[in-house]
Amino acid sequence: MRESLIAGQYLLIEQIGRGGFAVVWRARDDRLRRDVAAKQLFLPPHFTEEQRREHRERTFREARSAARLTHPGVVTVHDVVEHDGVPWIIMEYVPGRTLSQIVRMEGPLAPARAARIGLRVLDALRAAHAHGVLHRDVKPSNVIVGDDRVVLGDFGIARTEGGAGDEITGNGIVMGAPSYTAPERARGEPAVAASDLWSLGATLFYAVEGRRAFSGPNANATFHAILTGEPAPARHAGPLRAVVDGLMRRDPAERMTAGEAAELLADAAGERASSAATARRTRRVREKWREPTRPTPGTAAVPPPRPAARSVRSPRPRRRPVVTVASLTTLALLLLSNGLRVDDPRRRPTASYRTPVPRPRLAATLPAGGGEVLDVAFSPDGRALAATGQDHAVRLWNTAAGHPSATPAALLTGHGHPVAGAVFSPDGRTLATGGYDGRVVLWNVHTRRAFATFGTHGRGAGAPSFSPDGAVLATSGDAVRLWDVGTRRTTRSLPDPGETLLSAVFAPRGRTLATAGSRAVRLWDVSARPRPTTLTRLTSLVGDMAFSPDGRTLATGGDDRTVRLWDVRGRRLTATVPRFAGRVNAVAFSPDGRTLACASDETVLLWNVRSRTAAARLDARTGTVDAIAFSPDGRTLATAGDDAAVRLWDLH
């Protein structure tokens, strides 16, 4: 569409942004001779003609409402036009970088800098709310930081408070980015001014932490985490901790007000004259929102120490200790053996020390678009690497043609929303991808073309999984659906009454399917129709699961910052990896089953399954790691996440 003329007036120059529901272009207004930003809104292909007409009318109405706003912190809406049946919003072009770009390039911001940006965004929101306009899509990629301005852009899904229009579209998709959607909107309730404030709190969290407060393998999982869980701990917020916690209260009635947030942000930014009255006012607000002490992030709450147990023997008289050379030698040997963890054979399988310790080395960094990468996958023969993400595209590298960094990625386009996951078929000929738009697309790996599409009626689809014979494809979301790949029809759905099934993965052998939902992890025999076996009840969401290569062990990790290993046959817990500092986003077994990779926050832990000890740790330092995958030969680990890149680590 480059160099196209829209509505006979706006010449498209270059694409400058892409979100879940739109593409933004830098354009030239031929009549007024000025640069503008032209936002093209997506209309899902399954919309009926009536839904399309309704969507266009609502877009025009809400864009005109947003055009009433005149504030230095708000991107001005100039016009709304229709071109080829698609609505476009024409806005002021503001040169600069988005907050998400700044964090990806420079890392988390200092609290004072984040406070200055947050204060400008809050000023813009207060001005909009005063005119009865709600933004409904406050997020880092909509905050533009220029040389002398901070502006809140993209009022494309804004609406007037109390105006017509549902929070959830006709296809069941909540408008806006899932991780920045307030709890009441995730429930389908109307947006209120406090909803924008919650999103501002989540944006400030991202600014100072470099990661999202809530995340999940798909939109449904993210919404469930927002509705039932607590935000990840803000470890680097400093003086902004009270603001973030106060704005992100689940109940809108208990949320920090805009005035209170402005008070604390101004104080943290150092942008006001100090006075005794100002100091007292700030102190009162801070004391009001001071929360009770929590356990240190990454550790469990520790009970008070118990008194040392007394010996049942009568105490002996105190004597000066006698130290001999033999006792020192014995002590040294004991300390050394404890350090090597080989003192008690019952705690360690025989000869586990022979397992080679990997020495990870960054081998390549592959650019993967302009948004967060949500999943990575190697083909069974290791000749291809796929990555999916927020920019709606699927990237496919040819890893057999030399170094992948020298091989441009093929861009596969067919999804209208972020692509949550990808998986290769067992024969490596087909790539299946699932997206937030509810579409599951099958791609021919050789021709790089889509040859089939499965529809879930608009319900978001998580990472798909092929059965070992490649005949069945499982997709998760509001339910787990089983598709016959040959006939391209759904054969079965596995909903549990009252439960959303957020992830599903086939065992590498047989017909066992593991599912994780909002209540339990269950094992299904998809060749029969008995009730599933419950492996464990859940008190928190499972973010990812992985079977060991022999199918005997299932690893689960999620919101409780713990990875657990389960004996599939015995239906029992066999091991627990020590708690992580944050949510566990991904787990993966190496091809030989000896190493388990666990991604949490900015790090990936390589865990020796046999000795049950840490073998190595990768510190990505580039934002949250959302996806990991081993190459088939086990020599390479792919990691990806918030910084829009795939990293390849050499493990040998």
VEXDO-954874 format. One record per residue (C-alpha): x, y, z. Coordinates in steps of 0.2 Angstrom, whole numbers, padded with zeros to 4 digits, always signed. Layout:
N
XYZ...
//
This chain:
652
+0000+0000+0000+0016+0011+0000+0013+0028-0010-0006+0025-0010-0018+0040-0010-0031+0038+0004-0048+0048+0001-0040+0058-0013-0030+0068+0000-0018+0058+0011-0002+0050+0002+0005+0035+0012+0024+0036+0015+0029+0023+0027+0022+0012+0040+0027+0018+0058+0016+0007+0069+0006-0008+0071-0006-0014+0084-0019-0027+0088-0033-0018+0078-0024-0006+0066-0009+0000+0056-0002+0018+0057+0006+0026+0043+0016+0042+0041+0007+0051+0027+0007+0068+0018-0009+0079+0017-0008+0085-0001-0020+0099+0002-0013+0107+0017+0005+0102+0014+0009+0094+0030+0014+0077+0037+0000+0067+0047-0002+0050+0054-0015+0040+0046-0023+0025+0055-0030+0011+0046-0043+0001+0056-0045-0018+0054-0062-0026+0051-0061-0044+0055-0065-0055+0039-0078-0065+0048-0089-0049+0052-0106-0048+0044-0111-0034+0033-0121-0027+0048-0107-0028+0060-0096-0019+0047-0108-0005+0046-0110-0004+0064-0091-0004+0067-0089+0010+0054-0103+0021+0062-0096+0019+0079-0078+0023+0073-0084+0039+0065-0094+0044+0080-0080+0041+0093-0067+0049+0082-0077+0065+0081-0078+0064+0100-0059+0063+0101-0057+0077+0089-0065+0089+0102-0049+0087+0113-0036+0101+0112-0022+0098+0124-0003+0098+0122-0002+0080+0129-0015+0073+0116-0012+0069+0098-0025+0079+0089-0037+0070+0077-0039+0080+0061-0051+0070+0051-0060+0053+0049-0062+0046+0031-0067+0030+0023-0057+0022+0009-0062+0005+0000-0075+0002+0014-0062+0004+0028-0062+0018+0041-0046+0028+0043-0042+0041+0056-0031+0056+0052-0021+0063+0066-0007+0074+0070+0010+0067+0066+0022+0068+0082+0040+0064+0078+0048+0054+0092+0049+0037+0100+0036+0027+0109+0038+0022+0127+0039+0004+0122+0053+0008+0109+0063+0017+0122+0062+0003+0135+0067-0010+0122+0082+0000+0117+0088+0007+0133+0081-0004+0146+0069+0001+0161+0068+0019+0165+0074+0027+0181+0058+0031+0192+0060+0050+0191+0060+0049+0172+0046+0037+0171+0036+0049+0183+0039+0064+0172+0032+0054+0157+0018+0047+0168+0013+0065+0174+0011+0071+0156+0000+0056+0151-0010+0058+0167-0013+0077+0162-0019+0071+0145-0031+0058+0152-0038+0071+0164-0041+0083+0150-0050+0069+0140-0060+0064+0155-0066+0082+0158-0073+0081+0141-0081+0064+0144-0069+0055+0132-0061+0039+0138-0046+0032+0129-0048+0013+0132-0031+0009+0125-0017+0017+0136-0001+0007+0134+0017+0010+0131+0016+0009+0112+0003+0024+0113+0014+0035+0123+0025+0046+0111+0040+0054+0119+0047+0068+0108+0061+0081+0111+0050+0093+0120+0033+0084+0122+0025+0068+0129+0009+0064+0120-0004+0051+0122-0009+0045+0104-0021+0033+0097-0038+0038+0102-0045+0027+0089-0055+0016+0100-0059+0030+0112-0077+0033+0117-0088+0045+0126-0091+0040+0144-0108+0032+0145-0109+0032+0126-0116+0017+0115-0105+0003+0110-0100-0013+0119-0083-0016+0127-0082-0033+0119-0084-0034+0100-0096-0046+0092-0083-0059+0090-0079-0059+0108-0063-0049+0107-0060-0035+0120-0054-0019+0112-0037-0014+0117-0021-0023+0122-0024-0037+0135-0010-0034+0147-0016-0016+0149-0034-0019+0150-0042-0015+0167-0051-0029+0176-0069-0022+0174-0066-0021+0155-0059-0039+0155-0076-0044+0162-0085-0035+0148-0091-0021+0159-0092-0003+0152-0076+0007+0153-0075+0021+0166-0062+0035+0169-0054+0023+0182-0051+0010+0168-0039+0022+0160-0030+0025+0176-0027+0006+0179-0020+0006+0161-0008+0020+0166-0003+0010+0181+0002-0005+0170+0011+0007+0158+0021+0014+0173+0025-0003+0179+0032-0008+0161+0042+0008+0161+0052+0005+0177+0052-0014+0176+0054-0017+0158+0041-0031+0158+0022-0032+0159+0013-0034+0176+0002-0047+0168+0005-0059+0154-0001-0075+0147+0001-0087+0132-0015-0080+0125-0028-0066+0128-0039-0077+0138-0025-0082+0150-0020-0064+0152-0037-0058+0156-0039-0072+0168-0023-0067+0177-0029-0049+0178-0046-0055+0185-0039-0067+0198-0021-0064+0201-0010-0050+0208+0002-0040+0198+0020-0045+0197+0031-0037+0211+0038-0020+0206+0056-0022+0211+0063-0006+0203+0048+0006+0205+0056+0016+0221+0045+0031+0224+0033+0025+0211+0028+0009+0220+0013+0017+0229+0007+0025+0212+0008+0008+0203+0000-0002+0217-0014+0012+0220-0019+0013+0201-0019-0006+0198-0032-0010+0212-0044-0023+0205-0060-0013+0211-0062+0003+0202-0070+0011+0218-0054+0007+0228-0042+0014+0215-0031+0029+0217-0039+0045+0210-0031+0055+0196-0028+0069+0209-0018+0058+0221-0008+0050+0207-0003+0068+0201+0002+0072+0218+0014+0057+0220+0020+0058+0202+0025+0077+0203+0034+0073+0219+0044+0058+0211+0048+0069+0196+0054+0084+0206+0043+0096+0196+0036+0108+0208+0041+0120+0221+0043+0113+0238+0034+0120+0253+0028+0114+0270+0010+0113+0264+0015+0103+0248+0026+0091+0258+0012+0088+0271-0001+0085+0257+0011+0073+0248+0015+0064+0264-0004+0061+0268-0007+0054+0251+0009+0043+0252+0004+0036+0269-0014+0033+0263-0007+0021+0249+0007+0013+0259+0004-0006+0258+0008-0019+0271+0025-0027+0270+0026-0041+0257+0039-0055+0256+0054-0051+0246+0051-0055+0227+0057-0072+0223+0056-0079+0240+0042-0087+0250+0036-0079+0266+0047-0085+0280+0040-0089+0297+0048-0083+0313+0063-0094+0318+0059-0107+0330+0070-0109+0346+0083-0122+0344+0078-0139+0350+0086-0144+0367+0095-0160+0369+0087-0173+0380+0104-0176+0388+0110-0167+0403+0121-0152+0397+0139-0155+0399+0151-0142+0407+0158-0129+0395+0175-0133+0389+0187-0125+0378+0187-0133+0361+0201-0144+0355+0205-0142+0337+0216-0155+0329+0223-0156+0311+0212-0172+0308+0196-0162+0313+0201-0147+0302+0203-0159+0287+0187-0168+0291+0178-0151+0291+0186-0146+0275+0180-0162+0266+0163-0160+0273+0161-0142+0267+0168-0147+0250+0157-0161+0248+0142-0150+0253+0147-0138+0240+0148-0151+0226+0131-0159+0232+0139-0177+0231+0139-0181+0250+0122-0190+0250+0120-0203+0236+0101-0204+0240+0099-0186+0235+0108-0188+0218+0106-0202+0204+0122-0212+0201+0135-0203+0190+0125-0187+0187+0141-0177+0189+0145-0184+0172+0131-0174+0164+0141-0160+0154+0137-0143+0160+0133-0132+0145+0142-0115+0143+0130-0104+0134+0136-0091+0122+0126-0079+0112+0128-0084+0094+0116-0073+0084+0102-0060+0086+0088-0060+0074+0077-0045+0072+0059-0050+0073+0048-0035+0069+0042-0021+0079+0033-0029+0093+0035-0043+0107+0039-0060+0101+0026-0072+0108+0033-0089+0102+0047-0098+0094+0049-0116+0086+0062-0126+0077+0057-0138+0064+0060-0157+0068+0075-0157+0056+0082-0141+0063+0082-0133+0045+0069-0120+0049+0065-0108+0064+0048-0099+0066+0044-0084+0077+0027-0076+0080+0022-0060+0089+0012-0044+0092+0015-0037+0074+0003-0050+0067+0016-0059+0057+0025-0075+0056+0044-0076+0052+0052-0091+0045+0071-0092+0044+0080-0105+0034+0093-0112+0047+0100-0124+0035+0107-0111+0023+0122-0105+0033+0121-0093+0048+0103-0088+0051+0108-0070+0054+0114-0069+0036+0097-0076+0030+0083-0064+0029+0067-0071+0037+0052-0075+0026+0037-0065+0031+0020-0075+0032+0005-0064+0034-0013-0070+0036-0018-0066+0054-0027-0050+0058-0021-0049+0076-0006-0054+0087+0000-0072+0083+0001-0082+0100+0010-0098+0095+0017-0109+0082+0021-0128+0080+0028-0138+0066+0020-0155+0061+0030-0170+0065+0036-0172+0047+0041-0154+0046+0031-0150+0031+0017-0140+0039+0018-0125+0051+0002-0121+0062+0000-0104+0070-0014-0098+0081-0019-0080+0084-0029-0068+0095-0041-0066+0080-0047-0084+0083-0039-0091+0067-0028-0106+0066-0018-0106+0050-0008-0120+0041+0007-0115+0031+0016-0125+0018+0034-0124+0025+0042-0126+0007+0031-0114-0002+0028-0102+0013+0010-0101+0008-0006-0104+0019-0016-0119+0013-0029-0120+0026-0038-0110+0040-0047-0116+0055-0059-0104+0063-0064-0103+0082-0078-0090+0080-0067-0076+0085-0061-0084+0101-0042-0082+0104-0032-0097+0100-0016-0101+0110-0001-0111+0104-0007-0126+0094+0000-0144+0096+0001-0158+0084-0002-0176+0089+0013-0187+0087+0006-0194+0070+0002-0177+0064-0016-0182+0061-0024-0171+0075-0021-0153+0080-0026-0146+0097-0029-0128+0100-0033-0119+0117-0043-0104+0121-0060-0103+0129-0059-0122+0126-0047-0135+0119-0052-0140+0101-0046-0155+0092-0045-0153+0073-0044-0167+0060-0029-0161+0049-0035-0171+0034-0053-0166+0034-0049-0149+0042-0064-0150+0054-0066-0150+0072-0069-0167+0079-0070-0164+0098-0070-0150+0111-0064-0152+0128-0072-0139+0139-0074-0142+0158-0089-0134+0165-0085-0117+0171-0067-0118+0166-0057-0109+0153-0043-0121+0146-0029-0110+0142-0015-0122+0135-0014-0139+0128+0001-0150+0123+0002-0168+0116+0014-0180+0123+0028-0185+0111+0021-0203+0111+0003-0211+0111-0013-0200+0112-0011-0191+0128-0015-0173+0129-0011-0162+0144-0022-0147+0147-0021-0133+0159-0035-0121+0164-0041-0110+0177-0044-0124+0189-0033-0140+0186-0020-0148+0175-0028-0164+0167-0023-0178+0156-0034-0184+0142-0034-0200+0131-0040-0192+0114-0041-0209+0106-0056-0213+0118-0069-0203+0127-0067-0206+0146-0066-0192+0158-0049-0185+0160-0037-0188+0174-0034-0173+0186-0015-0172+0188-0016-0157+0201-0028-0144+0206-0022-0126+0203-0022-0111+0214-0013-0100+0201-0012-0100+0182+0000-0112+0172+0009-0101+0159+0017-0116+0150+0019-0135+0150+0031-0147+0141+0033-0166+0141+0050-0174+0142+0055-0183+0126+0050-0200+0133+0033-0193+0138+0035-0199+0156+0037-0182+0164+0027-0166+0162+0034-0149+0167+0022-0135+0172+0026-0117+0176+0016-0101+0179+0010-0087+0190+0016-0094+0207+0034-0093+0201+0038-0111+0202+0041-0125+0190+0035-0143+0195+0039-0160+0187+0026-0173+0187+0027-0192+0185+0014-0194+0171+0011-0213+0175+0011-0211+0194+0001-0195+0193+0013-0188+0207+0025-0173+0210+0043-0179+0208+0053-0162+0209+0051-0144+0211+0063-0131+0204+0066-0117+0217+0055-0102+0215+0059-0089+0202+0059-0070+0205+0044-0068+0193+0031-0077+0183+0037-0092+0173+0033-0089+0155+0040-0104+0146+0047-0121+0149+0056-0133+0137+0065-0150+0138+0081-0153+0129+0080-0167+0116+0090-0179+0127+0078-0175+0142+0093-0170+0153+0090-0151+0154+0075-0141+0157+0075-0123+0152+0064-0111+0162+0060-0093+0157+0056-0080+0170+0057-0061+0168+0074-0057+0160+0082-0074+0163+0082-0092+0157+0087-0106+0170+0095-0122+0163+0091-0135+0176+0099-0152+0176+0085-0164+0178+0095-0179+0185+0105-0170+0198+0091-0157+0201+0103-0143+0201+0105-0127+0191+0117-0130+0177+0118-0112+0169+0108-0096+0168+0106-0084+0154+0103-0066+0158+0095-0059+0142+0094-0041+0150+0082-0036+0136+0065-0037+0144+0054-0052+0148+0058-0068+0140+0041-0076+0133+0047-0090+0123+0061-0103+0122+0065-0118+0111+0079-0131+0109+0085-0136+0092+0083-0154+0088+0101-0158+0091+0101-0149+0108+0116-0138+0103+0106-0122+0101+0093-0113+0112+0082-0100+0105+0075-0086+0116+0063-0072+0113+0052-0059+0121+0048-0041+0124+0063-0033+0114+0057-0039+0096+0071-0051+0093+0076-0069+0093+0092-0074+0101+0101-0090+0098+0113-0097+0111+0126-0110+0108+0126-0123+0122+0142-0132+0117
//
